[in-house]
Amino acid sequence: MQIGFVGLGRMGQAMVPRLLECGFAVQVWNRTPGRATPLLALGATQADSLPALASHCDLTFTMLTDDGAVEAVFSPTSGLLAGEVAGKLFIEMSTIRPSTIHTVAALARERGASLLDAPMSGTVGPARSGQLLALVGGAAADVERARPVLEALCRRVAHVGPSGSGTTMKLVLNMPMAIYWQALAESLALGSQAGLDLAQMLDLIADSPAGIGALRIKIPVILGEQQPVAFDVTGVRKDLLAMTATAQLHGVPTPTGSAALASFAAATAAGHGTEDLAALIPYYIELVRKTAGQ
Ligand SMILES: NC(=O)c1ccc[n+]([C@@H]2O[C@H](COP(=O)([O-])OP(=O)(O)OC[C@H]3O[C@@H](n4cnc5c(N)ncnc54)[C@H](OP(=O)(O)O)[C@@H]3O)[C@@H](O)[C@H]2O)c1
């Protein structure tokens, strides 16, 4: 089976080597073509264009920044859906809005192709070692067709319902976590203003029921250590925008989601957008300190 992979950012750079290691033939395309170079050295091939990749590959993954990127890549005039795609299967893995999945899935269907939404829970490390959790929306027959390849990337493949439901499930999973970082920022700002030690607060929170699984690995970043960025502040802002907008469509009020969105947007506007998402915390503590005139 010939696999296509579009989007060689942080996640793509981890997932393509995993697919190659598992024995799949992989053809890649990236908007900035030079990012393919390390993957070509591992045995991937590079397509000249998106329509050429789509017609060459049986199954094509996309892993892209946001809704705008997904719409551009699936463009029926210049993107994946511009060529001969009847019978092809697309697997869209980005964290985006379900409404965008409905649009691109309909365009794919009109051209005789199928599309699954399969956003991934897990970050760069699990992507590299095939330990992701796939949240899949779409037809059961397409999920079974994709399963051998998804299982190379994932510790678990969960089919959660029809087209768009995988993407909705991803927003459901990530929303409490995005809000958690803002809640943590507020509690640590309280402690800091009252004179408690930041490292000790983090150590004790992580050792209590208030510490989520992702906290311990973020502690060095919160304390100022420079580490490779797995997911950034503006990425969480993008997710929270998708969560609150999708909740509105369903008539669901999201007061804490909206508050977290305002904070991640302010941190982005203050120049922290490309920093690790945990940079929200030192940013917020400093903001509170300055506001207090200290
Ligand atoms: N990083 C994580 O830990 C993580 C975990 C789970 C899910 N996710 C989700 O996975 C997706 C990708 O994340 P990432 O961290 O890999 O992002 P990333 O490092 O920022 O990479 C984004 C990719 O999208 C491409 N792109 C952006 N705009 C485009 C456009 N208009 N047309 C064509 N290509 C475009 C970029 O191409 P260029 O190279 O040309 O910029 C790059 O290949 C996001 O939706 C994210 O929320 C991320």
The ligand as a Gaussian input file, in Angstrom:
#p B3LYP/6-31G(d) Opt

LIG

0 1
 N        2.414000      19.105000      18.399000
 C        1.641000      18.330000      19.159000
 O        2.002000      17.932000      20.256000
 C        0.269000      17.906000      18.647000
 C       -0.344000      16.791000      19.218000
 C       -1.583000      16.350000      18.736000
 C       -2.195000      17.060000      17.719000
 N       -1.604000      18.165000      17.200000
 C       -2.289000      18.870000      16.104000
 O       -1.688000      18.423000      14.898000
 C       -1.651000      19.477000      13.947000
 C       -0.192000      19.699000      13.512000
 O        0.567000      20.021000      14.659000
 P        2.158000      20.267000      14.566000
 O        2.598000      20.495000      15.971000
 O        2.793000      19.219000      13.733000
 O        2.175000      21.670000      13.779000
 P        3.399000      22.418000      13.099000
 O        4.702000      21.911000      13.592000
 O        3.116000      23.876000      13.226000
 O        3.264000      21.990000      11.535000
 C        2.175000      22.451000      10.783000
 C        2.235000      21.922000       9.370000
 O        1.144000      22.512000       8.636000
 C        1.671000      23.072000       7.410000
 N        0.843000      24.209000       6.979000
 C        0.440000      25.270000       7.722000
 N       -0.332000      26.094000       6.983000
 C       -0.399000      25.546000       5.730000
 C       -1.051000      25.914000       4.526000
 N       -1.797000      27.026000       4.444000
 N       -0.913000      25.117000       3.460000
 C       -0.158000      23.995000       3.517000
 N        0.475000      23.564000       4.639000
 C        0.348000      24.335000       5.735000
 C        3.085000      23.501000       7.782000
 O        3.844000      23.688000       6.594000
 P        5.200000      24.574000       6.603000
 O        6.295000      23.623000       7.011000
 O        5.302000      25.063000       5.203000
 O        4.978000      25.692000       7.618000
 C        3.537000      22.296000       8.607000
 O        3.877000      21.220000       7.772000
 C       -2.291000      20.692000      14.623000
 O       -3.643000      20.773000      14.253000
 C       -2.147000      20.386000      16.108000
 O       -3.149000      21.013000      16.878000
 C       -0.368000      18.590000      17.621000

